[in-house]
Amino acid sequence: MRASVTHFVVVATFILATGEISLAQNQPNNHDELNKHLGWVIGEWSAEMTAPDGQVQKTRAKYQWVAQKQVIRLDLEIGPWEGLSMIHWDPSDRTIKMWGANSAGGNGQATMRVAGEDLVWTNTVYDMDGKKTVSDFVYQKQDARTMLVKYTDAEDGKQKTVKCSKIGD
């Protein structure tokens, strides 16, 4: 059997892929910084939030390790709204950052800082029309199964606190 262009492409792709995997395995491990501050959030969380119109919305957040524990994936559902974020250690400025997008057509980014026992996320979000909103979300660990999330609601400007409970293990 003669080698075809398809064979060449398959072999070249395999060589490139294994080379990239090999290079990635030799990179410094960012897991330690992420785990130090965010290891306790790994898992699934639930809460109820009251929208500005008074409706109670069920909320679910799932934090999971991906990419050989170099990244945390966050899947978020608030009522009918869905969001997906990736959380990672940025070695260039030694901070934890998040990037995400949502089902309403918006996207955003955040940087985390530690304030005592609290984790403070400064979020910059753009809605589908390009309107920019900047706000802080504060994660306060109460115990292994409970956290409070405090923030200022972008719609009504009021301070809110949401009690989140860990689901399962």
C-alpha positions in Angstrom: 0.0 0.0 0.0 1.3 3.4 -1.0 1.2 6.3 1.4 -1.4 8.8 0.5 -1.9 12.4 1.4 -4.5 11.3 4.0 -1.9 9.0 5.6 0.6 11.9 5.7 -1.9 14.2 7.3 -2.9 11.6 9.9 0.7 10.9 10.8 1.7 14.6 10.9 -1.3 15.4 13.1 -0.4 12.6 15.5 3.2 13.9 15.7 2.1 17.5 16.3 -0.4 16.4 18.9 2.0 14.2 20.8 4.6 16.9 20.6 2.2 19.5 22.1 1.2 17.0 24.8 4.8 16.4 25.6 5.5 20.2 25.8 2.5 20.7 28.0 3.6 18.0 30.4 6.9 19.7 30.9 5.3 23.1 31.8 5.1 24.3 35.4 2.0 23.2 37.2 -0.5 25.9 37.8 -2.7 23.5 39.8 -1.1 24.5 43.1 -2.1 28.2 42.9 -5.6 27.4 41.8 -6.0 24.6 44.4 -4.7 26.8 47.1 -7.4 29.4 46.7 -10.2 27.6 44.8 -9.8 23.9 45.6 -12.7 24.0 48.0 -15.2 25.2 45.4 -14.7 22.1 43.2 -18.0 20.3 43.0 -21.6 21.2 42.4 -23.4 24.0 44.2 -27.1 25.1 44.4 -28.9 28.2 45.6 -32.0 30.3 45.1 -31.8 33.9 44.0 -34.5 36.5 43.9 -34.6 38.5 40.7 -35.4 42.2 40.7 -38.9 41.4 39.6 -39.3 39.2 42.8 -39.2 35.8 41.1 -37.1 33.2 42.8 -34.7 31.5 40.4 -32.9 28.2 41.0 -29.2 28.5 40.6 -26.7 25.7 39.9 -22.9 26.1 39.6 -20.6 23.2 38.8 -16.8 23.7 39.2 -14.6 21.0 37.8 -10.9 20.5 37.0 -10.1 20.2 33.3 -6.9 20.3 31.2 -4.9 18.1 33.6 -5.9 20.3 36.5 -4.5 23.5 34.9 -8.0 25.0 34.5 -11.3 25.1 36.4 -14.4 24.9 34.2 -17.5 26.7 35.7 -20.9 25.8 34.3 -23.5 28.2 35.7 -27.4 28.1 35.4 -29.5 30.9 36.8 -33.1 30.2 35.9 -33.2 30.0 32.1 -29.8 31.8 31.7 -26.6 29.7 31.2 -23.0 30.6 31.4 -19.6 28.9 30.8 -16.3 30.1 32.3 -12.8 29.0 32.4 -10.7 29.9 35.5 -6.9 29.8 35.2 -3.6 31.0 36.8 -2.0 33.7 34.7 1.8 33.4 35.3 2.5 36.7 33.6 1.0 38.8 36.4 0.6 36.1 39.0 -3.2 36.3 39.3 -6.2 34.0 38.9 -8.4 35.0 36.0 -11.7 33.9 34.6 -13.1 34.3 31.1 -16.7 33.4 30.2 -19.7 33.7 27.9 -23.4 33.3 28.4 -26.6 32.3 26.7 -27.8 36.0 26.6 -25.0 36.8 24.1 -22.7 38.4 26.6 -19.2 37.7 27.6 -16.8 38.8 30.3 -13.6 38.4 32.3 -12.7 38.6 35.9 -9.6 38.8 38.1 -9.5 37.4 41.6 -7.8 38.8 44.6 -7.6 37.5 48.2 -8.9 39.8 50.9 -8.4 38.0 54.3 -10.5 34.9 54.1 -12.6 36.2 51.2 -12.1 35.7 47.4 -13.0 38.9 45.6 -13.7 38.6 41.8 -13.8 41.9 39.9 -15.9 41.2 36.9 -16.1 43.1 33.6 -19.1 42.0 31.6 -20.4 43.1 28.2 -24.0 42.3 27.2 -24.9 41.5 23.6 -25.3 45.2 22.9 -21.8 46.0 24.1 -22.9 47.6 27.4 -20.2 47.3 30.0 -20.8 46.5 33.7 -18.1 46.2 36.3 -18.9 44.6 39.7 -17.3 42.7 42.5 -18.4 39.2 43.6 -17.2 38.1 47.0 -16.9 34.3 47.8 -17.0 33.7 51.6 -16.4 30.1 52.7 -18.6 29.3 55.7 -17.8 25.6 56.0 -16.9 22.7 53.6 -20.5 22.7 52.3 -21.7 26.3 52.5 -20.5 29.5 50.9 -21.9 33.0 50.7 -21.7 35.0 47.5 -22.1 38.8 48.0 -22.5 41.2 45.1 -24.2 44.4 43.9 -27.0 43.6 41.5 -26.4 45.3 38.2 -30.1 45.8 37.5 -31.3 47.3 40.8 -28.0 48.4 42.4 -28.8 46.6 45.6 -26.4 44.6 47.7 -27.3 40.9 47.6 -26.1 37.8 49.4 -26.7 34.3 48.1 -26.2 31.3 50.3 -24.9 28.4 48.3 -25.0 24.7 49.4 -22.7 22.0 48.0 -24.5 19.1 46.4 -23.3 15.5 46.9 -19.6 14.8 47.9 
